[in-house]
Every structure is written in C-alpha cells, then in structure tokens.
Amino acid sequence: MGEHPSPAPAVAACAEAERIEELEPEPEEPLPMAPEDHWKVLFDQFDPGNTGYISTGKFRSLLESHGSELDPHKREVLLALADSHSDGHICYQDFVNLMSNKRSNSFRQAILQGNRRLCSKALLEEKGLSLSQRLIRHVAYETLPREIDRKWYYDSYTCCPPPWFMIAITLLEIAFFLYNGVALDQFVLQVTHPHYLKNALVYHPQLRAQAWRYLTYIFMHAGIEHLGLNVVLQLLVGVPLEMVHGAARIGFVYVAGVVAGSLAVSVADMTAPVVGSSGGVYALVSAHLANIVMNWSGMECQFKLLRMAVALICMSMEFGRAVWLRFHPSAYPPCPHPSFVAHLGGVAVGITLGVVVLRNYEQRLQDQSLWWIFVAIYTVFVLFAVFWNVFAYSLLDLRLPPPP
C-alpha cells in the first residue's frame, strides 16, 4: 500500500539512455574550423585563473599541438606574432583574431615594427611547387618587401576574384583602338587623322564642360605605338599589383592618375587635347618603382635593378614620344597635338597616394595619417582645377582651338 509503482519498462529505458548520453564526452571540434564560442572553451583550458590572458609560451604550445590543420606559413606567421608581444601575453580577442586568420590591428602593428625573424626557410627556397604556386610566389616577391607578408599572401591568395580591373580596362582600350583604326582606316599615329578629335571620348579644351571627357580619354590612343607601350606597362605592373592589393585599391590609384592627368593638362597646357591611358599607367608604375626604392633591402625580386631600368626606359620612350608629338606640326591647325602633361599628373599621384596604398600590405588606409594628408592634397588640387576651368579660361582671354 505504501509502495510506489515501478516505472514502465519503456520509460526506464529512455531514462537510462539519457543518463548514458549525458556521460558521453562531446567530440572535439577541429581547431581551425571551430566557431568563436568554442574558442572561449579552448582559451580557458590555457587560462585556468580566468585572467583573460595567456602567455605566448602557452600560445606556442597550443599551436604546436592543435595547429596542424592550419596552413604551414600562417602557422609560422602566428608564432612570429606571438613572439612580437613584448609583455609576453596574448589577450582573448587577439587569440580569436589570430586563430580565425584575421589580421587584427595588433597584427598590423607588429608587421609595421618589422623586427621579427622567421625561423624556417624562405618561401623562395621551397621546391616542388606547381606552376600556379610559382606564379603566386613570384608575384609576392615582386610586390611585397617582408617575408612575413609574402608567406601570408601566398597562403591566402585564392584568385577569387581574379585581377579583373586591369584586364577589363586593357581589353576595352584595345577594342576602342581597333574600332577607331577601322573607322579611320589608320592604325599608326591615328591622332594625325583630321577626324580623330571628333570622337566623343577625347578631352578637348573647347569641350571641357563635358565632364566625362576627363576620364574617357583613356580609351583613345595616338597610335599603335602609344597603345602598345601603355598596355605592356599596365599588364606587367598593374596585374601583379591588383593580385596583391585588390581591384579597389589599384583601381583607385589608376583612376586618380587618369583624372589628375587631364586636370593637369587643363591647368598647365590649356590649349591642348588629351588622349591615352598614360596618366593611370604612370601612376601605377611610379608607385611600384617608388615602393621598390623605399624598400630596396627587403625587395628580393630577381634582377630588380634590370627590371627598374627596363621600366624607366619604356616610360622615357613613351614620354619622349609624347613630347615630340606635342610639338610636331599639327595635322589640323590651329589645334595642337595631344599634351604630355597627363604623364606628369600620373607620376605625381603615384608617388603620393600610390606609395601609401602599396606601402603596407592589408593595412587599412583609414588608419594611416599620411593617407588622409595626400587625399586632402588631391582633393584641393581637383577643386582648384575645377575652378580654374570655370573661370581662368575667360579671365586669361585665351585663344582656344576651334571645337572638332
């Protein structure tokens, strides 16, 4: 009468199964693929006092025991970063960023210090790489001065997205050139054709109110010799730079050089038209060459002195051709041939904005004071050139060539 009824067999079996399930240990998650809530569990194993910090020695032990699934170069970079902490401790958020393959502000600051030494062999000494891996390694050594950045880039690059900006611009320039060549029935020194300037893409001083011409003039070239040098330079230099720094940064430098080139002509060579992509090309090439010079000891690209000499020779040839053409008797007087001042505008952009963009791999531009200084200078120049185009032509009473 006082006894409790025994539970049904099915209910007892379920209760027993639940007890067994509770006793079973949870399977260990693979470290590199674990979500952030699991990082805390792992961190606490090395921080029994719940201080929020672990020593760099414990971090090294963690990487050595659990980091086998990480890319070998990234693992080496993480170890080097752990050694760069002068206080010997890593906080939880830095730990999460590092293990999630994020280059945090502390990571970028450590890279800027540039005082680490990677223990293993250099990326250049590795053997047995495929053709694509050798290409990525070559690009890394062509554009990045620090071994730690080269290894990080080598493991991170996925070719997604590909360097589409420079390739698309180049294809468009070639397509417009071929179209104009067929339309004018002239491919060499197209600019000497009487109807060349009638194209709606060319910058002309009489049509400077049509704002698109300050940019679209890059799709018109003086001839196949002009197009050829620009295409070679922007593919050999622009594509590797875009592979490393991305389309947004390289596209910004290129477009800034293009706009600065046409505005510089409107200020310094007010009666001349402008054609060609030299403003953008010279911005990229001058930024790349300046980056090599500033980081000469760290740049380990093969034959770097010869490469610089070839680039400078090509730029000098193209610039010399532009100067000669500018002062050559015009085929349609009184309008002169296109100006060469756009080249100088591109160089000015390259050694200011371009150098800042290329100087620190993956560092956010908004974190660099020099970036804001050069952006401000560029903005002031653009505003000055706009007001100059609005007021100076009438105030100076210039005799402009007739519209095409």
C-alpha positions in Angstrom: 0.0 0.0 0.0 2.9 2.4 0.8 5.0 1.1 -2.1 5.4 3.3 -5.2 4.6 1.8 -8.5 7.6 0.8 -10.6 8.1 2.8 -13.8 7.1 1.2 -17.1 10.0 -0.6 -18.9 9.9 1.8 -21.9 10.2 4.9 -19.6 13.0 3.3 -17.6 14.9 2.5 -20.9 14.6 6.1 -22.1 15.8 7.5 -18.7 18.8 5.2 -18.8 19.6 6.2 -22.4 19.5 9.9 -21.4 21.9 9.2 -18.5 24.3 7.4 -20.8 24.1 10.2 -23.4 24.9 12.7 -20.7 28.0 10.8 -19.7 29.4 10.5 -23.2 32.0 13.2 -23.9 31.3 15.6 -26.7 33.5 15.1 -29.8 36.3 17.5 -30.2 35.8 20.1 -32.9 38.7 20.6 -35.4 40.5 23.7 -34.2 40.7 25.8 -37.4 37.0 25.3 -38.2 35.6 25.9 -34.7 33.1 28.8 -34.3 34.0 31.6 -32.0 32.1 30.3 -29.0 34.4 27.2 -28.9 37.4 29.5 -28.9 36.5 30.5 -25.4 36.4 26.9 -24.2 39.8 26.3 -25.7 41.2 29.6 -24.3 40.0 28.8 -20.8 42.0 25.5 -20.9 45.2 27.6 -21.0 43.8 30.3 -18.7 42.7 28.4 -15.5 42.8 31.6 -13.5 40.3 33.3 -15.9 42.6 36.3 -16.2 41.7 36.9 -19.9 45.3 36.4 -21.0 47.5 33.5 -21.9 51.3 33.6 -22.1 53.0 33.4 -25.5 54.6 30.2 -24.4 51.2 28.6 -23.9 50.0 30.0 -27.2 53.0 28.4 -28.9 52.2 25.1 -27.2 48.6 25.4 -28.4 49.7 26.0 -32.0 52.1 23.1 -31.9 49.5 20.7 -30.5 46.4 21.9 -32.3 47.5 23.9 -35.3 48.3 21.0 -37.7 45.3 21.9 -39.9 46.5 25.5 -40.4 48.5 26.4 -43.4 52.2 26.0 -42.6 53.1 29.6 -43.5 50.2 31.0 -41.5 51.2 28.9 -38.5 54.7 30.3 -38.8 53.4 33.8 -39.0 51.2 33.3 -35.9 54.2 32.0 -34.0 56.3 35.0 -35.1 53.5 37.3 -34.0 53.3 35.6 -30.6 57.0 36.3 -30.1 56.5 40.0 -31.0 54.3 40.7 -27.9 56.8 42.4 -25.6 54.7 41.7 -22.5 54.7 38.0 -23.1 50.9 37.7 -23.0 48.1 37.5 -25.6 44.5 38.6 -24.7 41.4 36.6 -25.7 40.3 38.9 -28.6 43.8 38.7 -30.1 43.7 35.0 -29.7 40.3 34.8 -31.5 41.6 37.0 -34.3 44.8 35.1 -34.8 43.1 31.6 -34.8 40.4 32.9 -37.2 43.1 34.0 -39.6 42.2 37.7 -39.2 44.9 40.3 -39.4 43.9 42.5 -36.4 45.2 45.9 -35.6 47.7 44.4 -33.2 48.8 42.1 -36.0 49.2 45.1 -38.4 51.1 47.0 -35.7 53.5 44.1 -35.3 54.1 43.9 -39.0 54.9 47.6 -39.1 57.5 47.1 -36.5 59.3 44.8 -38.8 61.6 43.3 -36.1 60.7 39.6 -36.4 62.7 36.9 -37.9 61.0 33.8 -39.3 62.9 30.7 -38.4 62.1 28.4 -41.3 63.4 28.7 -44.8 62.3 31.5 -47.1 59.4 31.0 -49.4 61.7 31.4 -52.3 63.7 28.2 -51.3 60.7 25.9 -51.4 60.7 23.2 -54.0 58.1 21.1 -55.8 55.6 23.9 -56.4 53.1 23.8 -59.2 53.1 26.4 -62.0 50.3 28.4 -60.3 52.1 28.3 -56.9 55.3 29.5 -58.5 53.4 32.4 -60.2 51.8 33.4 -56.8 55.2 33.2 -55.2 56.7 35.3 -57.9 54.0 38.0 -57.5 54.6 38.0 -53.8 58.4 38.7 -54.2 57.7 41.3 -56.9 55.4 43.4 -54.7 56.0 42.7 -51.0 59.2 43.6 -49.1 58.6 41.5 -46.0 58.9 37.7 -45.8 56.1 37.5 -43.3 53.7 39.3 -45.7 54.8 37.1 -48.6 54.0 33.9 -46.7 50.7 35.2 -45.5 49.8 36.3 -49.1 51.0 33.0 -50.6 48.7 31.0 -48.3 45.8 33.5 -48.5 45.5 34.1 -52.2 42.7 32.2 -54.0 42.5 34.1 -57.3 38.9 34.9 -56.4 38.2 37.4 -57.7 40.9 37.5 -60.4 42.6 40.8 -61.4 39.6 41.8 -63.4 40.0 45.5 -63.3 43.3 45.9 -65.2 42.3 43.1 -67.6 39.0 44.7 -68.4 40.5 48.2 -68.8 43.1 46.8 -71.2 40.6 44.9 -73.3 38.4 48.0 -73.6 41.3 50.1 -74.7 42.3 47.6 -77.3 38.7 47.3 -78.5 38.3 51.0 -78.9 41.6 51.3 -80.7 40.7 48.6 -83.2 37.3 50.2 -83.8 38.8 53.6 -84.4 41.5 52.0 -86.6 38.9 50.5 -88.8 36.7 53.7 -88.8 39.7 55.9 -89.7 41.5 53.4 -91.8 44.6 54.3 -89.9 46.4 52.4 -87.1 49.8 54.2 -86.8 49.7 57.8 -85.5 45.9 57.9 -85.6 46.0 61.3 -83.9 47.2 62.8 -87.2 43.9 61.9 -88.9 41.7 65.0 -89.5 38.7 63.4 -88.0 40.4 61.9 -84.9 39.3 64.6 -82.4 35.7 64.3 -83.4 35.4 61.3 -81.2 33.2 61.9 -78.1 35.7 60.3 -75.8 38.7 62.7 -76.4 39.4 65.5 -73.9 39.3 68.8 -75.9 39.7 72.3 -74.2 36.7 73.6 -76.1 34.6 70.8 -74.7 35.9 70.7 -71.2 32.4 71.3 -69.8 31.6 67.7 -70.8 32.9 66.1 -67.6 33.1 62.5 -68.9 35.9 63.5 -71.2 38.3 63.9 -68.2 38.1 60.1 -67.8 37.1 58.6 -71.1 40.1 60.0 -73.0 42.0 56.8 -71.8 40.2 54.8 -74.5 41.7 56.9 -77.3 45.4 56.5 -78.2 47.6 58.4 -80.5 48.5 55.2 -82.4 49.5 51.6 -82.0 52.9 52.6 -80.7 51.2 54.6 -77.9 48.7 51.8 -77.1 51.4 49.1 -77.1 53.7 50.7 -74.5 50.7 51.5 -72.2 49.3 48.0 -72.5 52.6 46.4 -71.8 53.3 48.5 -68.7 49.8 48.2 -67.2 49.7 44.5 -67.6 53.2 43.8 -66.4 52.9 46.1 -63.4 49.1 46.6 -62.8 48.0 42.9 -62.8 50.5 41.7 -60.2 49.7 44.8 -58.0 46.0 44.1 -58.3 46.6 40.4 -57.4 48.1 41.6 -54.1 46.3 44.8 -53.2 42.9 44.1 -54.9 40.9 45.9 -57.5 39.5 48.6 -55.2 43.0 50.0 -54.3 44.6 49.6 -57.7 41.5 50.9 -59.5 41.5 54.0 -57.2 45.2 54.8 -58.0 44.6 54.2 -61.7 41.5 56.4 -61.9 43.0 59.1 -59.7 46.0 59.2 -62.0 43.7 59.5 -65.1 41.7 62.3 -63.6 44.8 64.1 -62.3 46.4 63.8 -65.8 43.5 65.5 -67.7 43.1 68.2 -65.0 46.8 68.9 -65.0 46.6 69.4 -68.8 43.6 71.8 -68.3 45.8 73.9 -66.0 49.3 73.7 -67.4 48.7 73.1 -71.2 45.3 74.8 -71.6 45.0 74.7 -75.4 45.9 71.0 -76.0 43.7 67.9 -76.1 44.4 64.7 -74.2 44.4 61.1 -75.3 45.8 57.8 -73.9 45.9 56.0 -70.6 49.3 57.2 -69.6 48.0 59.1 -66.6 46.8 55.9 -65.0 49.7 53.8 -66.2 52.3 56.2 -64.9 50.5 56.4 -61.5 50.8 52.6 -61.1 54.3 52.3 -62.4 55.7 55.2 -60.4 54.1 54.0 -57.2 55.5 50.5 -57.8 59.0 51.8 -58.5 58.9 54.2 -55.6 57.9 51.3 -53.3 60.8 49.2 -54.6 63.3 52.0 -53.9 61.9 52.7 -50.4 62.1 49.0 -49.5 65.2 48.2 -51.6 66.9 45.9 -49.0 63.7 43.9 -48.5 62.7 43.5 -52.1 64.1 40.2 -53.2 62.7 40.1 -56.8 65.1 38.8 -59.3 67.0 41.3 -61.4 65.2 44.2 -59.7 67.8 46.7 -60.9 67.4 45.5 -64.5 63.6 45.5 -64.2 63.6 49.1 -62.9 65.9 50.1 -65.8 63.6 48.5 -68.3 60.5 50.1 -66.8 62.2 53.5 -66.8 63.4 53.1 -70.4 59.9 52.2 -71.5 58.4 55.2 -69.6 61.1 57.5 -71.0 60.4 56.3 -74.6 56.7 56.8 -74.2 57.1 60.2 -72.6 59.7 61.3 -75.2 57.2 60.3 -78.0 54.5 62.3 -76.3 56.8 65.4 -76.1 57.8 65.1 -79.7 54.3 64.7 -80.8 53.1 67.7 -78.8 55.4 70.0 -80.7 55.1 68.3 -84.0 53.3 70.3 -86.7 49.6 69.6 -86.3 47.6 67.9 -88.9 44.6 70.1 -88.1 45.8 73.6 -87.2 45.3 75.6 -85.1 44.6 72.7 -82.7 47.9 71.2 -81.4 48.6 67.5 -80.9 47.8 65.9 -77.5 49.6 67.1 -74.4 52.2 65.2 -72.5 51.4 66.8 -69.1 49.0 64.0 -68.3 52.1 61.7 -67.7 53.4 64.1 -65.1 50.0 64.2 -63.3 50.0 60.4 -63.2 53.5 60.4 -61.7 52.5 62.9 -59.0 49.6 60.6 -58.0 51.8 57.5 -58.0 54.5 58.9 -55.7 51.9 60.2 -53.2 48.6 58.3 -53.0 50.1 55.3 -54.8 53.0 54.8 -52.4 50.7 54.9 -49.4 48.4 52.3 -51.0 51.3 49.9 -51.7 53.4 50.6 -48.6 51.7 48.4 -46.1 50.1 45.2 -47.2 46.5 44.8 -45.9 46.8 47.8 -43.6 43.6 49.8 -43.6 44.1 53.1 -45.4 41.9 55.0 -43.0 44.3 54.1 -40.2 47.2 56.0 -41.9 47.6 59.7 -41.3 49.7 60.1 -44.4 46.8 58.7 -46.5 44.5 61.5 -45.3 47.1 64.1 -45.9 47.6 63.0 -49.6 43.8 62.6 -50.1 43.3 66.2 -48.8 46.0 67.5 -51.2 44.5 65.6 -54.1 41.0 66.9 -53.3 42.3 70.5 -53.1 44.0 70.1 -56.5 40.8 68.7 -58.0 38.8 71.6 -56.6 41.4 74.1 -57.8 41.4 72.6 -61.3 37.6 72.7 -61.4 37.5 76.4 -60.5 40.4 77.1 -62.9 38.4 75.5 -65.7 35.4 77.5 -64.9 37.0 81.0 -64.5 40.6 81.1 -65.7 40.0 80.5 -69.4 37.7 83.6 -69.7 39.9 85.7 -67.4 43.1 84.9 -69.4 41.3 85.5 -72.7 43.0 82.5 -74.3 42.5 81.8 -78.0 41.4 78.2 -77.9 41.4 75.9 -81.0 38.0 75.6 -82.6 35.9 72.6 -81.5 36.4 69.5 -83.6 
